[in-house]
Amino acid sequence: MSVEDGGKKYPLGDFWEYHDGYDIVRSNTKIVAIVVVSRAGGTAKELRFYSWRKKGDEWKVELARTGTKNWDWEKLAMIAKGFKQKHGIV
């Protein structure tokens, strides 16, 4: 199943109801995104980290069991910026 949002599609299963999403990486064969979903029929929303790879005509989930409820996003952003500076990554 695919969900369309402003021309973007996320190949989520029927188990999830889509609310919002942001592409980190998108190509013809790969999607990496953070996606806001809730379990179909449920009300509690989750922010999840997904990775899909296209094999033939079908999108296959590479990474989906990664809930981010307890992640410290500000700390992760700060550490990532520090690594980029420390190692000269542009």
N, C-alpha and C positions, 0 to 999 in steps of 0.2 A: 504494500500500500504506500502511496506517496501523498504527501501533504504539500499544498502549494501556498506560498506566501509571497506576494509581489513578484511572481515569476520564479521563486526559489522552491525547490522540492526537497523534502526530507523523506527518505524511504522508511518511515516508521511502521511498525507492525500494528495490527488492529488493537493490540493491548493498550496502546498509548493514545491519548488525545493531545494534539499539538496546540500550543498557545503562542510560542514565539521562538525565534532562533537567530543565531549569528554564525555566519561562515567564517572559520579561521582559515581554511584552505578549501578551494573548490576548483576542480578541473573536470574534464570529461570522464575521468576514471576514478576520482577520489573526492570525498567530502569529509572534512573534519569540522565539527561545529559544536557549539554549546546550544542546547535546546531546552526550552521550558515545556514540560509535559505533565500530564496527570494520568493516572490509571483510568482507562475507559470507565465511565460511570462514577468516578471518584471526584473529590473536590480538592484534595491536597495536591499542590503543584510541586514539582521537583525540577531543579536545574541539573541537567545531565550532560556529560561529555561524550560525544559520539564520533566514531570514525567508520566510514563506509567505503568499500572499493567495488567498482563495477567489474563484473566478470560476465563477459558476453553481453546480454541485454538486461541482466539483473544486477541490482545493487545488493551486496552482501555486507552484513555487519562485521566489522573487524573489532570494534571496541564499543560496548554498550553498557556494561555492568558497572560503570563508573559514575556513581552519584557524587555530587559535590557539596552536599549539605554541610559538611563540617570543614570545608576548605576555607582557609583565610586568604581571600582573593587579593587583598591589599598586600599582604606579606609575599604571596607568590609573584605579584607584579614587581615588587621591590627587588626580590631575589633575582628574577629574570633580568631586570634592568642592570643589576650589579654584575651578573655573569656576562652580559653583553659588553659592558664597559671593560671588565677585567680581561676578557679574552679577545677584545677587538672585533666583536661580531657586529656587523652593520644591519 
